[in-house]
Amino acid sequence: MPRRTSLPVLLASVLVASSAFAAPDEDALGRAEGYPICPDQPLRPETRCLVGLVSRWDEIHATRKVPRGESVRPLKRAAAEPAIRYRFANLERPTLDDYLARNRTTGLLVLKGDTILVERYQYDRRPEQRMASYSMAKTIVGMLVGIAISEGRIRSIDDRADAYVPALAGTPYGETPIRHLLTMSSGVRFSETYGGSDDVAVLARLSMGRGSEGGAATVAPFRIREHAPGERFNYSSADTQVLGLVLRAATGVPLADYLSEKIWRPMGAEADASWTIDKGGYETAYCCLNATLRDYARLGMLLANDGALDGRQIVPAQWVRAATTPPSPRFEPGQTGALYGYGYQTWIVSSGRERQFALWGLRGQNVFVDPARKLVLVNTSAGGLGDAGSGERLSLWYGVVESAGR
């Protein structure tokens, strides 16, 4: 059946700017080869395949489609880009062009309300290409938990994980309440330093490297409890993986299908997304949704509106506010990391009256959200594992708020 696409969306697909300057490290990133992929290096490819990895993920990894609906929510386009400047280090009020010339940004989009203010791509990437979310998927999992609770599929966030996933019975993760999985405070030992020999590397091999039968087997190695649940924050992709198992069991459907039905279709996505799956057909809940920048922006704006769209409550408003607010002073910005605080699977930029939050992913993926100003910044990137540009990206966000948030 033909799908309806509005005139504003068609116009937006034409009026897209490329960076005025050469993107950084183009030669090292494989420009001469058309930014290739390295299928034999699915997790940690050589530099020349990084742009291909983050923009052609479906060609390397097994995924499940997240279908869009028949109706696309239109986005308008501003007549001209706002002049965006920001403050960073000892640079003298750098511009957006300066930022793009310094960072391996594959795509950048600023959305205010229903209007695209900025849309830029580098490394020959295009608006229709799906960009890898990495850990930005965690926030989506957190929102799906809220929907499942509102539907009575999950009875309470104080339920233990093994109440839904019998395969976790007798394990530290099985004994952990959902509440503490949401806030990355399960107390189960897990290291996430991205050096290649840490626990997240084990999890990735088991869930994406086809190294296990999938499902609960992907978290089986993590069986040592270091702290009581809720006692200490420790960023752990395994906590989110367990949340994904709980969701799958509680809803009876794959996460990709639940996301499509509950969020992707209702929010008016313009393209199908995809979600990485393990050998058993379970989504890697902690990682690796793939979507267009405009649909990431639509998702950000949905959250900016406390989960509502055109009078319809898609994600419960109370849940969105709880998920994007530190649950206690221990989770305030500066307490869980040098830059951010933490809510339910969501990073907190600032709390209180100036509530701002972010979806965050490895290699430089972000969706920043300012609910009061109805402002969203999407940044996708082919950065390194250490993500050296995260501080400058936050500074750019502050510049976007100052320049475009009025």
Secondary structure as UniProt FT lines:
FT   HELIX           7..14
FT   STRAND          17..18
FT   TURN            24..30
FT   HELIX           31..33
FT   TURN            39..40
FT   HELIX           47..49
FT   HELIX           50..55
FT   HELIX           57..59
FT   STRAND          63..66
FT   STRAND          76..77
FT   TURN            89..90
FT   HELIX           96..102
FT   STRAND          105..112
FT   TURN            113..114
FT   STRAND          115..121
FT   TURN            123..124
FT   TURN            127..128
FT   STRAND          131..132
FT   HELIX           134..136
FT   HELIX           137..150
FT   TURN            151..152
FT   TURN            157..158
FT   HELIX           161..163
FT   HELIX           166..168
FT   TURN            169..170
FT   TURN            172..175
FT   HELIX           178..182
FT   TURN            183..184
FT   HELIX           199..207
FT   HELIX           215..219
FT   TURN            220..221
FT   TURN            229..230
FT   HELIX           237..251
FT   HELIX           255..259
FT   HELIX           260..264
FT   TURN            265..268
FT   STRAND          273..277
FT   TURN            279..280
FT   TURN            285..286
FT   STRAND          289..291
FT   HELIX           293..304
FT   TURN            305..307
FT   STRAND          308..309
FT   TURN            310..311
FT   STRAND          312..313
FT   HELIX           317..323
FT   HELIX           329..331
FT   TURN            333..335
FT   STRAND          341..342
FT   STRAND          347..350
FT   HELIX           352..354
FT   STRAND          356..361
FT   TURN            362..364
FT   STRAND          365..370
FT   TURN            371..374
FT   STRAND          375..381
FT   TURN            385..386
FT   TURN            388..389
FT   HELIX           390..404
//
